[in-house]
Amino acid sequence: MLVIKLLLLLVFMVVGASFAIINDAPVTVDLYFITPELPLSLLLLLALGCGILLGGLAGMVYFMRVKKENADLKRKTRLVNEEVKNLRTMPVKGR
């Protein structure tokens, strides 16, 4: 399995390197205040990195919300179990 992962990594590195070599034309990017001139491959990698970062942040927000909800449910379950235990140990009043 490790060999397959290494081969896939090597293939992606070769494809990425060839992509960077093919797309080396400079592109001007207008960012309102500055207009840098970057190679197209670098610009695409920066856009991909920003997308990954924003997607990770969005996923983290969702994960934290689910984690908080899970903790609340565990707390409620513990309280209900304690209440059931107390009700079972309570003496029953006879008629």
C-alpha positions in Angstrom: 0.0 0.0 0.0 2.9 2.3 0.8 4.4 1.7 -2.7 1.0 2.7 -4.3 0.9 5.9 -2.3 4.4 6.8 -3.2 3.7 6.1 -6.9 0.6 8.3 -6.8 2.6 11.1 -5.1 5.3 10.8 -7.8 2.7 10.9 -10.6 1.1 14.0 -9.1 4.5 15.7 -8.6 5.4 15.0 -12.3 2.0 16.3 -13.5 2.3 19.4 -11.3 5.8 20.1 -12.5 4.8 19.7 -16.1 1.8 22.0 -15.5 4.0 24.6 -14.0 6.5 24.4 -16.9 3.7 24.7 -19.5 1.9 27.6 -17.8 4.8 29.9 -17.2 3.3 32.9 -19.1 3.1 36.0 -16.9 -0.4 37.2 -16.0 -1.3 40.6 -14.6 -3.8 40.5 -11.7 -5.7 43.6 -10.8 -6.3 43.7 -7.0 -7.7 47.2 -6.9 -4.6 48.7 -5.0 -1.8 46.7 -6.6 -1.4 44.9 -9.9 1.2 42.2 -9.6 2.4 40.2 -12.5 2.6 36.5 -11.6 3.1 33.3 -13.6 -0.2 31.6 -14.5 0.8 28.4 -12.7 1.6 30.3 -9.5 -1.7 32.2 -9.7 -3.6 29.0 -10.1 -1.8 27.4 -7.2 -2.5 30.4 -5.0 -6.2 30.3 -5.9 -6.3 26.5 -5.2 -4.6 27.1 -1.8 -7.1 29.9 -0.9 -10.0 27.6 -1.8 -8.6 24.8 0.3 -8.1 27.2 3.2 -11.6 28.7 3.0 -13.1 25.2 2.6 -11.2 24.0 5.7 -12.4 27.0 7.7 -16.0 26.3 6.6 -15.6 22.6 7.5 -14.1 23.5 10.9 -17.1 25.8 11.7 -19.5 23.0 10.9 -17.4 20.4 12.9 -17.3 22.7 16.0 -21.1 23.2 15.8 -21.6 19.4 15.6 -19.1 18.8 18.4 -20.9 21.2 20.7 -24.3 19.7 19.9 -22.9 16.2 20.6 -21.6 17.4 24.0 -25.0 18.9 24.8 -26.7 15.6 24.0 -24.3 13.6 26.1 -24.9 15.9 29.0 -28.7 15.6 28.6 -28.4 11.8 28.3 -26.3 11.7 31.6 -29.0 13.8 33.4 -31.8 11.6 32.1 -29.9 8.5 33.2 -29.4 9.9 36.7 -33.1 10.8 36.9 -34.1 7.3 35.9 -31.7 5.8 38.4 -33.1 8.1 41.2 -36.7 7.1 40.2 -35.8 3.4 40.4 -34.3 3.7 43.8 -37.2 5.8 45.2 -39.5 3.7 47.4 -43.0 3.1 46.0 -45.8 4.2 48.3 -48.3 1.5 48.8 -52.1 1.9 49.2 
